[in-house]
Amino acid sequence: MPQESQKNKPLILIGLTIVFVIVISHFINNVTIFGYTIKPTDLFMDIKPDSLQSFNNTNSNSIFDQGTTGIFAFSNEKINTNEFSGSVSLELIRSLINNANNNSQSSSDALAYQVPQTNNIPLTGNVSQMKYFFDALKNAGSEKIRVAHYGDSGVEGDAITANIRQNLQQKFGGKGVGFLSITSQDITFRTTTKQSFSNNWSTTSVVTGNANNLPLGMNGDLSIPQGVSWVNYQTTNWIPYLNSFNMARVFYSNAKPSTIKYSFNNQADQTATLKSGNAIQELKFNAPGGGAQSFKLTTTFANQAYFYGVSLEDGNGVYVDNFPWRGNTGLGFTSIPESSFMQFSKMLNYKLIILAFGANETSFSSADNTWYENQMVKVINNLKKAFPETSFLLIGVGDKGVKRGTRFVTDPNVPLLMKTQQNIANKTGIAFWNLFEAMGGYNSMEKWVKANPPLAFMDYTHPSWQGSAKIGDMIAAAIIQAYDNYK
């Protein structure tokens, strides 16, 4: 009898463990232990029918009209603005997963999803606030009109921004990629510009954190040389509007009285004198012969100055600056002093700021996103104070797939966050563009992944190069359509 009892102990232990896990995952949630909040988990989600896990696909707006409580009510945690550095390298995703996409999907899937249905979605919200940008566009032939495109990893590599820029430059003029930081995480897969730099720059940014409270620039970056440091930019033929430039503008502050070196097209180094003082300064260099394909900047000693970046330009028109903040939720703006925004605004004439965040917030989103909503309202209102004659456009989060049964459906946090973003736009009085609906609405990400060629990677979150181009084209089309209506 004792031996029989010993044999049953493992079965009893397994049974008690199953009961414990079910109780924890279904009945104990929103309880914080040692700083961690227990969230509800469905152990059987992968074997349930899709219909139990997905929303009504015939009315994609229905959730915005309903109260949302219960099973999706996760904890309302305050999130550090620098918390998400990204556990998976996006370079690896972009370089490897695209091949897996092509190799893994069957021919029948490719045919079924060859051309996913997308929608022509106009700007909504307070479209009249776009007047600052639209009025400025009327002078694009005689001025440089600037757009700042901020976002998380979805805008890395200049992928989406490049197509917004190309469409606007085709219509309103302008030539050149615009503002580039001194160092960058996306140089291995950025196609519009080749960038290389020495390994002895000390860079502080919104992404890495700003423990020393340094005066970050408009781009959320600041790089300090640790010796003779250099950075080199070279154009590519990816987009004709970006294959040359005739001016390089260098932005810096807190300089010691000294000189730097610079060169165009790998020619002999020239020298330029830096101005001392805490204010943000700029140096303008004209390319010899009226055109250049490369620009190199070299410092002469450690801690010479705070360098923010270089802008490559050619003539009047529209410039769209790509500012990717990998892993950020949009709250990183609190790390940038208002004085930096105001000084850059005077020098670069920003007339439109595009905000494209949200993918990282969906991991923590809940039925109650009040804290995030309030924080983003403060962020945008503060930006409007720094840029009183600048238009703002908030891009809603795109579709994100989660596996349910045998297929991928819309992450339930996506429509919840979309509603929050619409509230943010309404409360701040700015324009809004619905990327989720433009992609095709509910469960569209699976179609984008299985498209031929794939429009998204198999992480069911990030767009591929083709998908990024499509998104950029759709955003530009919505802006141009609103401009035509405004005229």
C-alpha positions as CSV (number, residue, x, y, z in Angstrom):
1,M,0.0,0.0,0.0
2,P,2.8,2.5,0.8
3,Q,4.4,1.6,-2.5
4,E,1.1,2.2,-4.4
5,S,0.8,5.6,-2.6
6,Q,4.3,6.6,-3.8
7,K,3.4,5.7,-7.4
8,N,0.4,8.1,-7.3
9,K,2.3,11.1,-5.9
10,P,3.6,12.3,-9.4
11,L,0.0,12.1,-10.8
12,I,-1.3,14.0,-7.7
13,L,1.4,16.6,-8.1
14,I,0.7,17.1,-11.8
15,G,-3.0,17.4,-11.1
16,L,-2.5,20.0,-8.4
17,T,-0.1,21.9,-10.6
18,I,-2.7,22.1,-13.4
19,V,-5.4,23.3,-11.0
20,F,-3.0,25.9,-9.6
21,V,-2.1,27.2,-13.1
22,I,-5.7,27.4,-14.1
23,V,-6.7,29.3,-10.9
24,I,-3.8,31.7,-11.4
25,S,-4.4,32.3,-15.1
26,H,-8.2,32.7,-14.9
27,F,-9.2,33.9,-11.5
28,I,-6.2,35.8,-10.0
29,N,-5.3,38.8,-12.0
30,N,-4.5,42.5,-11.6
31,V,-2.7,41.5,-8.4
32,T,0.8,43.0,-8.0
33,I,3.5,40.9,-6.3
34,F,7.0,42.4,-5.9
35,G,6.3,45.0,-8.6
36,Y,4.9,42.5,-11.1
37,T,1.2,42.4,-12.0
38,I,-0.5,39.0,-12.7
39,K,-2.4,39.2,-16.0
40,P,-5.1,36.9,-17.3
41,T,-3.9,34.1,-19.6
42,D,-6.0,31.6,-21.6
43,L,-4.2,28.3,-21.6
44,F,-6.5,26.9,-24.2
45,M,-6.5,29.8,-26.7
46,D,-4.6,27.9,-29.4
47,I,-7.2,25.1,-29.5
48,K,-10.3,27.2,-29.4
49,P,-12.1,28.1,-32.6
50,D,-11.1,31.4,-34.2
51,S,-14.6,32.7,-33.8
52,L,-14.1,32.8,-30.0
53,Q,-10.9,34.7,-30.2
54,S,-11.5,37.2,-33.0
55,F,-13.8,40.2,-33.3
56,N,-16.7,40.7,-35.7
57,N,-14.9,41.0,-39.0
58,T,-17.9,42.5,-40.8
59,N,-18.0,45.7,-38.8
60,S,-14.5,46.9,-38.0
61,N,-15.8,50.0,-36.2
62,S,-18.0,48.2,-33.8
63,I,-15.5,48.0,-30.9
64,F,-15.1,51.8,-30.9
65,D,-18.8,52.1,-30.1
66,Q,-18.8,49.6,-27.2
67,G,-17.6,49.6,-23.7
68,T,-14.6,47.3,-23.2
69,T,-14.2,45.6,-19.8
70,G,-13.5,42.1,-18.5
71,I,-11.1,39.7,-20.1
72,F,-8.9,42.3,-21.8
73,A,-8.6,44.6,-18.7
74,F,-4.9,44.4,-18.0
75,S,-3.0,46.4,-15.4
76,N,-2.7,50.2,-16.0
77,E,1.1,50.4,-15.4
78,K,3.2,53.5,-15.8
79,I,5.8,52.8,-18.4
80,N,9.3,54.2,-18.5
81,T,9.8,56.2,-21.7
82,N,13.1,54.3,-22.4
83,E,11.9,50.9,-21.4
84,F,11.8,49.1,-24.7
85,S,15.1,48.6,-26.4
86,G,13.9,45.6,-28.4
87,S,14.8,42.1,-27.4
88,V,15.0,41.0,-31.0
89,S,17.3,42.8,-33.4
90,L,15.2,44.5,-36.1
91,E,18.2,44.2,-38.4
92,L,17.9,40.4,-38.1
93,I,14.2,40.5,-38.7
94,R,14.6,42.6,-41.8
95,S,17.5,40.6,-43.2
96,L,16.4,37.1,-42.5
97,I,12.6,36.8,-42.0
98,N,11.8,38.1,-45.5
99,N,13.5,35.0,-47.0
100,A,11.6,32.8,-44.6
101,N,8.4,34.5,-45.8
102,N,9.1,33.6,-49.4
103,N,10.2,30.1,-48.7
104,S,7.6,29.0,-46.3
105,Q,4.3,30.1,-47.8
106,S,2.6,27.7,-50.2
107,S,1.6,28.6,-53.7
108,S,-2.1,28.5,-52.8
109,D,-1.6,30.9,-50.0
110,A,0.4,33.2,-52.3
111,L,-2.4,33.2,-54.8
112,A,-5.1,33.7,-52.1
113,Y,-3.4,36.8,-50.6
114,Q,-1.5,38.1,-53.7
115,V,-3.1,41.5,-53.5
116,P,-4.5,42.3,-50.0
117,Q,-7.4,44.7,-50.0
118,T,-6.4,48.2,-48.7
119,N,-8.5,51.2,-48.2
120,N,-8.2,54.9,-49.2
121,I,-8.5,56.4,-45.8
122,P,-8.6,60.2,-45.6
123,L,-7.3,62.3,-42.7
124,T,-9.8,62.7,-39.9
125,G,-9.8,64.6,-36.6
126,N,-9.1,68.3,-36.7
127,V,-7.9,68.4,-40.3
128,S,-8.1,72.2,-40.2
129,Q,-5.0,72.2,-37.9
130,M,-3.1,71.1,-41.0
131,K,-3.4,74.6,-42.3
132,Y,0.1,75.6,-41.2
133,F,1.6,73.0,-43.4
134,F,-0.7,73.5,-46.3
135,D,-0.2,77.3,-46.3
136,A,3.6,76.7,-46.2
137,L,3.4,74.3,-49.2
138,K,2.2,77.2,-51.3
139,N,5.7,78.7,-50.8
140,A,7.7,75.5,-51.4
141,G,9.1,76.9,-54.6
142,S,10.9,79.7,-52.7
143,E,11.4,78.2,-49.3
144,K,12.5,74.9,-47.6
145,I,9.5,73.4,-45.8
146,R,10.3,70.8,-43.2
147,V,8.4,67.6,-42.0
148,A,9.6,65.6,-39.0
149,H,8.5,62.0,-39.1
150,Y,8.8,60.4,-35.6
151,G,8.0,56.8,-34.9
152,D,9.2,53.5,-33.4
153,S,10.9,50.6,-35.1
154,G,8.3,50.7,-37.9
155,V,9.9,53.8,-39.4
156,E,13.5,52.6,-39.0
157,G,15.6,52.4,-42.2
158,D,13.8,55.4,-43.6
159,A,11.4,52.8,-45.3
160,I,8.0,54.5,-44.7
161,T,9.4,58.0,-44.6
162,A,11.2,57.6,-47.9
163,N,8.0,57.2,-49.8
164,I,6.3,60.1,-48.0
165,R,9.3,62.2,-48.9
166,Q,9.4,61.0,-52.5
167,N,5.7,61.8,-53.1
168,L,5.9,65.2,-51.5
169,Q,9.1,66.1,-53.3
170,Q,7.6,65.0,-56.6
171,K,4.7,67.4,-56.1
172,F,6.3,70.3,-54.3
173,G,10.0,70.1,-55.1
174,G,13.0,69.5,-52.9
175,K,15.9,67.1,-53.3
176,G,17.9,65.4,-50.5
177,V,17.4,63.1,-47.6
178,G,17.4,65.8,-45.0
179,F,18.4,65.3,-41.4
180,L,20.7,62.4,-40.3
181,S,22.0,61.7,-36.9
182,I,25.7,61.2,-36.2
183,T,25.3,57.6,-35.2
184,S,22.3,55.3,-35.8
185,Q,21.1,51.8,-35.1
186,D,19.6,51.2,-38.6
187,I,22.6,51.8,-40.9
188,T,22.8,48.1,-41.9
189,F,19.4,48.1,-43.6
190,R,18.8,51.8,-44.5
191,T,18.7,52.0,-48.3
192,T,18.3,55.7,-49.0
193,T,21.7,56.7,-47.5
194,K,24.9,54.8,-46.6
195,Q,26.2,55.9,-43.3
196,S,29.3,54.9,-41.5
197,F,31.0,56.3,-38.4
198,S,33.9,55.7,-36.0
199,N,33.4,53.7,-32.9
200,N,34.5,56.4,-30.5
201,W,31.4,58.5,-30.4
202,S,29.5,58.6,-27.1
203,T,25.8,58.8,-28.0
204,T,23.0,59.7,-25.7
205,S,19.5,59.4,-27.0
206,V,15.8,58.9,-26.2
207,V,16.4,55.2,-27.0
208,T,19.4,54.7,-24.7
209,G,18.3,56.9,-21.9
210,N,19.6,60.3,-20.8
211,A,20.8,59.8,-17.2
212,N,23.0,62.9,-17.3
213,N,20.2,65.1,-18.6
214,L,22.1,66.3,-21.6
215,P,20.3,68.7,-24.0
216,L,19.1,66.2,-26.7
217,G,18.4,67.6,-30.1
218,M,15.3,67.6,-32.3
219,N,16.1,64.1,-33.4
220,G,16.3,62.9,-29.8
221,D,20.1,62.3,-30.1
222,L,23.3,63.8,-29.1
223,S,26.8,62.5,-29.9
224,I,30.1,63.5,-28.2
225,P,33.5,62.6,-29.8
226,Q,35.9,60.7,-27.6
227,G,38.9,61.6,-29.7
228,V,39.3,62.1,-33.4
229,S,35.9,60.9,-34.4
230,W,34.3,60.9,-37.8
231,V,31.0,60.2,-39.7
232,N,30.5,59.7,-43.4
233,Y,27.3,60.0,-45.4
234,Q,26.9,58.7,-49.0
235,T,23.9,58.8,-51.3
236,T,22.5,55.8,-53.1
237,N,20.4,55.4,-56.3
238,W,17.5,54.0,-54.4
239,I,15.4,57.1,-55.1
240,P,16.4,59.6,-57.8
241,Y,15.5,62.6,-55.6
242,L,18.2,61.5,-53.1
243,N,21.2,60.7,-55.3
244,S,22.9,64.0,-54.8
245,F,22.9,67.2,-52.7
246,N,24.5,70.6,-52.9
247,M,24.6,71.6,-49.2
248,A,25.5,70.0,-45.9
249,R,24.4,71.6,-42.6
250,V,26.0,70.5,-39.4
251,F,24.2,71.1,-36.1
252,Y,26.1,71.3,-32.7
253,S,26.2,73.0,-29.3
254,N,28.4,73.4,-26.3
255,A,31.5,73.7,-28.4
256,K,35.0,74.6,-27.3
257,P,36.8,77.2,-29.4
258,S,38.3,74.9,-32.1
259,T,38.0,73.7,-35.7
260,I,36.6,70.6,-37.3
261,K,37.4,69.0,-40.7
262,Y,35.0,68.2,-43.5
263,S,35.1,67.0,-47.1
264,F,32.8,66.3,-50.0
265,N,33.2,63.4,-52.4
266,N,36.3,62.1,-50.6
267,Q,38.3,65.2,-51.6
268,A,40.9,66.9,-49.4
269,D,39.8,68.0,-46.0
270,Q,38.7,71.5,-45.3
271,T,38.5,73.2,-41.9
272,A,35.7,75.2,-40.2
273,T,35.6,77.0,-36.9
274,L,33.0,76.1,-34.2
275,K,31.3,78.8,-32.2
276,S,31.4,78.4,-28.4
277,G,28.4,78.7,-26.2
278,N,25.5,76.6,-25.1
279,A,23.1,77.6,-27.9
280,I,22.5,75.3,-30.8
281,Q,24.6,76.4,-33.8
282,E,24.9,75.4,-37.4
283,L,27.6,75.3,-40.1
284,K,26.6,75.4,-43.8
285,F,28.8,73.9,-46.4
286,N,28.2,74.2,-50.1
287,A,29.4,71.3,-52.3
288,P,32.0,72.2,-54.9
289,G,30.7,72.0,-58.4
290,G,27.1,72.2,-57.3
291,G,26.5,68.6,-56.4
292,A,27.9,65.9,-54.2
293,Q,27.4,62.2,-53.4
294,S,29.2,62.1,-50.0
295,F,30.0,64.2,-47.0
296,K,32.5,63.5,-44.2
297,L,32.7,65.2,-40.8
298,T,35.8,64.8,-38.6
299,T,36.3,66.1,-35.1
300,T,39.8,67.0,-33.8
301,F,39.8,66.1,-30.1
302,A,37.6,64.5,-27.4
303,N,34.6,66.4,-26.0
304,Q,35.0,69.1,-28.6
305,A,31.3,69.7,-28.8
306,Y,27.8,68.2,-28.7
307,F,26.9,67.1,-32.3
308,Y,23.3,66.5,-33.3
309,G,23.5,65.6,-36.9
310,V,23.9,66.7,-40.5
311,S,21.2,67.7,-43.0
312,L,21.8,66.9,-46.7
313,E,19.8,69.3,-49.0
314,D,19.5,70.5,-52.5
315,G,17.3,73.6,-53.2
316,N,13.9,74.7,-52.0
317,G,11.0,72.4,-51.5
318,V,9.9,69.8,-49.0
319,Y,12.3,67.9,-46.7
320,V,11.0,64.9,-44.6
321,D,13.3,64.0,-41.7
322,N,13.2,60.4,-40.5
323,F,13.5,60.1,-36.7
324,P,13.1,56.5,-35.6
325,W,13.0,55.7,-31.8
326,R,13.1,51.9,-31.6
327,G,11.0,50.5,-28.8
328,N,9.5,53.8,-27.7
329,T,5.9,54.6,-27.0
330,G,6.1,58.3,-27.9
331,L,6.7,59.4,-24.4
332,G,10.4,60.0,-25.2
333,F,9.6,63.5,-26.1
334,T,9.7,64.3,-22.4
335,S,13.5,63.8,-22.5
336,I,14.0,66.6,-25.0
337,P,14.2,70.2,-23.6
338,E,11.7,72.7,-25.1
339,S,14.7,75.0,-25.9
340,S,16.0,72.4,-28.3
341,F,12.7,72.2,-30.2
342,M,12.4,76.0,-30.4
343,Q,16.0,76.5,-31.7
344,F,15.7,73.8,-34.3
345,S,12.3,75.1,-35.3
346,K,13.9,78.5,-36.1
347,M,16.7,76.9,-38.1
348,L,14.8,74.2,-40.0
349,N,11.2,75.7,-40.4
350,Y,9.2,72.6,-39.4
351,K,5.7,72.9,-40.5
352,L,4.4,69.4,-40.0
353,I,5.3,66.8,-37.3
354,I,4.1,63.2,-37.9
355,L,3.8,60.9,-34.8
356,A,3.7,57.2,-35.5
357,F,3.9,55.3,-32.3
358,G,1.8,52.6,-30.7
359,A,3.1,49.2,-31.7
360,N,5.1,48.9,-28.4
361,E,2.2,50.2,-26.3
362,T,-0.1,47.3,-27.6
363,S,2.0,44.9,-25.5
364,F,0.8,46.7,-22.4
365,S,-2.5,48.1,-23.7
366,S,-5.7,47.4,-21.8
367,A,-9.3,48.4,-21.7
368,D,-8.2,51.3,-19.6
369,N,-5.4,53.3,-21.3
370,T,-6.1,56.4,-19.4
371,W,-2.6,56.9,-18.1
372,Y,-1.0,56.6,-21.5
373,E,-3.7,58.8,-23.1
374,N,-3.1,61.5,-20.5
375,Q,0.7,61.4,-20.9
376,M,0.5,61.6,-24.7
377,V,-2.0,64.5,-24.5
378,K,0.6,66.3,-22.4
379,V,3.4,65.4,-24.9
380,I,1.5,66.8,-27.9
381,N,0.3,69.9,-26.1
382,N,3.9,70.7,-25.1
383,L,5.0,70.2,-28.6
384,K,2.3,72.6,-29.9
385,K,3.7,75.2,-27.5
386,A,7.2,74.7,-28.8
387,F,5.8,74.8,-32.4
388,P,2.9,77.2,-32.3
389,E,2.6,77.4,-36.1
390,T,3.2,73.8,-37.0
391,S,0.7,71.1,-38.0
392,F,0.5,67.7,-36.3
393,L,-0.6,64.4,-37.6
394,L,-1.0,61.3,-35.4
395,I,-0.8,58.0,-37.2
396,G,-2.9,55.3,-35.6
397,V,-1.4,51.9,-34.9
398,G,-1.5,49.3,-37.7
399,D,-2.8,45.8,-37.5
400,K,-0.8,43.3,-35.4
401,G,-1.4,39.5,-35.6
402,V,-1.6,37.0,-32.7
403,K,-2.0,33.3,-33.3
404,R,-5.4,31.9,-32.5
405,G,-6.0,28.3,-33.4
406,T,-4.6,27.7,-36.9
407,R,-4.4,31.3,-38.0
408,F,-3.5,34.9,-37.0
409,V,-6.1,37.4,-36.0
410,T,-6.0,41.0,-34.8
411,D,-4.4,41.5,-31.4
412,P,-7.3,42.6,-29.2
413,N,-5.2,45.4,-27.8
414,V,-4.9,47.0,-31.3
415,P,-8.5,48.3,-31.6
416,L,-8.4,49.3,-27.9
417,L,-5.3,51.4,-28.5
418,M,-6.7,52.8,-31.7
419,K,-9.6,54.2,-29.7
420,T,-7.1,55.7,-27.3
421,Q,-5.2,57.3,-30.1
422,Q,-8.4,58.8,-31.6
423,N,-9.1,60.3,-28.2
424,I,-5.6,61.7,-28.0
425,A,-6.0,63.4,-31.4
426,N,-9.4,64.8,-30.4
427,K,-8.2,66.1,-27.1
428,T,-5.2,67.8,-28.6
429,G,-7.1,69.1,-31.7
430,I,-4.8,67.6,-34.3
431,A,-5.3,65.5,-37.4
432,F,-5.5,61.7,-37.3
433,W,-4.9,59.0,-39.9
434,N,-6.2,55.4,-39.4
435,L,-3.4,53.0,-40.5
436,F,-5.4,50.0,-39.2
437,E,-8.3,50.7,-41.5
438,A,-6.0,51.5,-44.4
439,M,-4.3,48.1,-44.1
440,G,-7.7,46.5,-44.5
441,G,-9.0,46.4,-40.9
442,Y,-9.5,43.3,-38.8
443,N,-7.2,40.4,-39.5
444,S,-5.5,42.2,-42.3
445,M,-1.9,41.5,-41.0
446,E,-2.1,37.8,-41.9
447,K,-3.0,38.9,-45.5
448,W,-0.1,41.3,-45.6
449,V,2.3,38.6,-44.4
450,K,1.0,36.1,-47.0
451,A,1.0,38.6,-49.9
452,N,3.1,37.9,-52.9
453,P,5.5,39.7,-52.4
454,P,5.1,39.8,-48.6
455,L,4.0,43.2,-47.3
456,A,4.9,42.3,-43.7
457,F,7.4,40.1,-41.9
458,M,6.5,36.8,-40.1
459,D,6.6,38.5,-36.7
460,Y,3.1,39.8,-37.8
461,T,4.0,43.3,-36.6
462,H,6.6,45.0,-38.9
463,P,5.9,45.8,-42.5
464,S,8.4,44.6,-45.2
465,W,10.1,46.9,-47.6
466,Q,7.2,46.6,-50.0
467,G,4.7,47.1,-47.1
468,S,6.6,50.1,-45.8
469,A,6.5,51.7,-49.3
470,K,2.8,51.0,-49.5
471,I,2.1,52.7,-46.1
472,G,4.3,55.7,-47.1
473,D,2.4,56.1,-50.3
474,M,-1.0,55.9,-48.5
475,I,0.0,58.5,-45.9
476,A,1.3,60.8,-48.6
477,A,-1.9,60.3,-50.7
478,A,-4.0,61.2,-47.6
479,I,-2.0,64.3,-47.0
480,I,-2.0,65.5,-50.6
481,Q,-5.8,64.8,-50.9
482,A,-6.4,66.9,-47.8
483,Y,-4.2,69.6,-49.3
484,D,-6.1,69.6,-52.6
485,N,-9.4,69.9,-50.6
486,Y,-7.9,72.7,-48.6
487,K,-7.0,74.8,-51.7
